[in-house]
Amino acid sequence: MQIVGHKGRFKSNKFPPFPPGPPLCSSHSSQTAVPPMQVLHCPYSQLSLSTIAAGHLRTPTQASMAVGFVDPQCSSSSFGLIFSAAPAGTSRRDIIPILKDPKAFAAVIDVFEDHLRKKSTQTELILGLDARGFLLGPALAQRLGIGFVPIRKKGKLPGKIYSMSYSLEYGEAEIEMQTDAVQPGQKVIIIDDLLATGGTLEASCNLLKQAGAEILECLVVVELKDLNGIKKLNCVPLYSLVQF
């Protein structure tokens, strides 16, 4: 299993193969290259089979089996169980520790790419939610050779926009998308870091339906299953890497 993919690893009639890139551990590095499946001892994540114990990967493909971005001994710190990023003292799982580890982040994008190349080969556009969807979406879109469009919070976009209001567990919010960003009938994927109560993803689906897009599925890194946010997606398929 290679963290950075190479041309020819995936075959698809839709997605073009992505260009080869340098290995994460190059010959110029002072450290010895890490062989496949070896545990990488780092503060926030481990790339090994044993780490699946803290979360349950939905599809045990070769890529996802090698990801292991949850440490079973300290799963809270691996996903940044924090209180400061959410209003009114609420807590949430945060993916910032994964972003700090380039190998873990590459592995996350690897799994998403593997999934889309097998399940949603007709994808034409990736839509990312403000703001962590902006970190995941462009990387995934670049791998697949397709475009990326941001769905932003109110007041951030110029020009004509579609707008959708919705309720969150701690108040009201509104999201927007430029009217020329998506064409009617275009096949799209929505990506975000987390599914909690589902309000933001539900609003995004409604926004894209307003634009006439065809939503193939929603992707998230973490799904908080106890909050049952998947019900708000109204049968739009969901793919989550880890469930708590």
N, C-alpha and C positions, 0 to 999 in steps of 0.2 A: 504493500500500500504506500503510495507516494503522496505526500502532503500537497505538493504542487504538481498538478496533472501535466501530462505531456501529450502531444498530438497522437491521435490514434487510440487513446485509452477508451474513449467512448465513440460509438458509431450511431449516427442519427441522420435521417434524411432532411431534418429541419435545421438543427443547430449546426453552424460551421465548427470545425475543430478549432480550439484556441491555440495560439502560438506557444511554442515551448519557451520556458523561462529558466533562469538559473536555479539550481537547487537551493533550498533554504540553508543547508550547510555546505558552502562552496569550498573548493580546494584552497582558496585564499584565506580561509578562516584559520585561526590559531587552534580551534577546537577540532577534535576528531568528529567526522560525520556520524550521526546517530543512525544505526541500522533500523529497518522497518520493525515496528511493534515493540521496540525497546522502550521502557518507561523513561520519560523525560522528567527528572526531578526539578520542578520549578515551583514558585510560591503559589500559583493560582490554579494550575491544571496539570493533568497527567495524560499522556497519550498512550493508554494501555487498556486492555480488555477489562481489567479489574475495576476500572472506574465506572463502569456501567451500573454498578450496584446502587449508586446514589440516585440515579434517575433511570427511566426506562425508555430506551431508544425505540422508536416505533417500528422502524424497518431495519432489521439486522443485515444490511448490505455489507460488502467488504469495507466500504468507506466508513459507514457508521460504526462498524465493529472496531475500527482502529481509532476512532475519535477520542472517546474517553475524556471529555473535557470537564467531568465532574469528579472530584476527589471524594471517595466514600468516607474518608476520615474527617473531612471538613467541608461538607457540601455547602454550608452557609457562606463561607468565605469565597468558595469557588464561584458562586453566582452573586456575591455581594449582597447579602441580606441586609439592607440598609433602611434607615428611617428618614434621612434628610432629603432624599430625592422626591418623595411623595408628600402632598400636603396633609395638614391636620394630623400628623403623627402616624399616618398609615405606613405600612411597610411594603416592600416589593423586592422581588428578585431582580438583580441588575447584572447586565452582561459586561460591564466595564472591565472587570478582571480578565475576561476572555480577550478583549481588545488589546490589552497590555501584553498579551502573549502571542507573538506572530504565528507560532505553530498551531496553537489552539484556534486562532481566528481562521487560518487557512483551512484547518480541518472542518470547521463549521461550514464554510463556503463549499468545501469539497462535498459534504453530505447533501447540501441543498442542490448543488449542480448535478450530482449523481441521480437524485430523486427526479429532478425535472427532465433530465435526458431520458429517463425511463418512463415517466408517467405523464408528462405534459410537454411533449415534443413540439406542439404547435404554438407554444408561447411566443408572443411577438413583442411584449413589453413588460418590464418590471415596475411596479408602483411601490414606493417606499413611504412609510408614515413618519411624520415629524415626531421625534428627531432621530431615533436610533435606527429606523428603517433606512435613513440616508447613509448610514455606515455599512449596512449589509447589502442593500439593493444595488448600488453601483458596482461593487465587487462581483456580485453574482451576475449582473447583466453583462459585464465585460467578459466573464468566463464564457457566457453563452453567445456572445456576439450580437446582442440585441440592445435596445435602448432602455433608459431609466427615466422615470418621471416622479417628481416629489409631490406628495399630498401634504399641504402645509397648514399650520395654524392660521387663524383669521388675521388678515391684514398684512401678510408677508409677500404676496404675489402681485406683480403688475398686470395690467391688461384685464380683459374680460375673464370672469371666473364662474365656475360652479361652486355652490356653497351648501353645506349641510350642517345643521345644528344637532346636538345630541347631549344626553345626560351621562355624567360620570358618577362614580360612587362618592365623589367629594364636590360636585357642582356641575355647572353647565359648560359646554365647550362648542367650538365650531371649527370645521376644517374646510379647506378650499383647494381647488385645482383649476388650472387654466383651461379654458374651453377648447383650445386647439391642441391640448396635450395628448388626447386620446381620440381616435377615430371610431365612429359607430361600427360595431361588429368586430373590433379589434380584440384579440385574445390576450388577456393580461393575467399577471400574478401579483398579489399584494403581499408585501413582506414587512414584518415588524419584529421587535425583540421579544415581546411578551404578550400572551393572551391572559387577561385577568377576568374582569366581568364582561368583556366583549364589546363595550360601547363604542370604542374608537374603530375597531374593525368593522362593526356593523354599519357605522356611519360611512366608512370608506366604501363598503360594498354598495350602499345606497347611492353614494356620489357617482360611482362608476356606472351604475345602472342608469342614472340620470343622463350620463354622457353616451349611453348606448353600447358600452363595452361588454364583452363576454368574459366573466371572471372564471378562470379555470380552477383556482384554489388560492387559499391563504397560507403563508408560511410564517412560522414563529420559531424562535429558539426555545423558549420556555412556555409551557402551558400550566397554569394553576388550575388543576382539574376540579378542586373543591368549589371553585367559584362558577363553574359550569358556563363559562362564556361562550362555548361552542354553540349553544342553543340560539344565541342572537345572530349567528351567521346565516340562519334560514337555509340550511342545507348546502351552503357553499362548502366544498371540501376543505378540511384543515389538515396541514402537515406540521407537527411539532416535533422537535428533536428530543426534548426532555420534558417529562411531566412530573410535577410535584403535587 
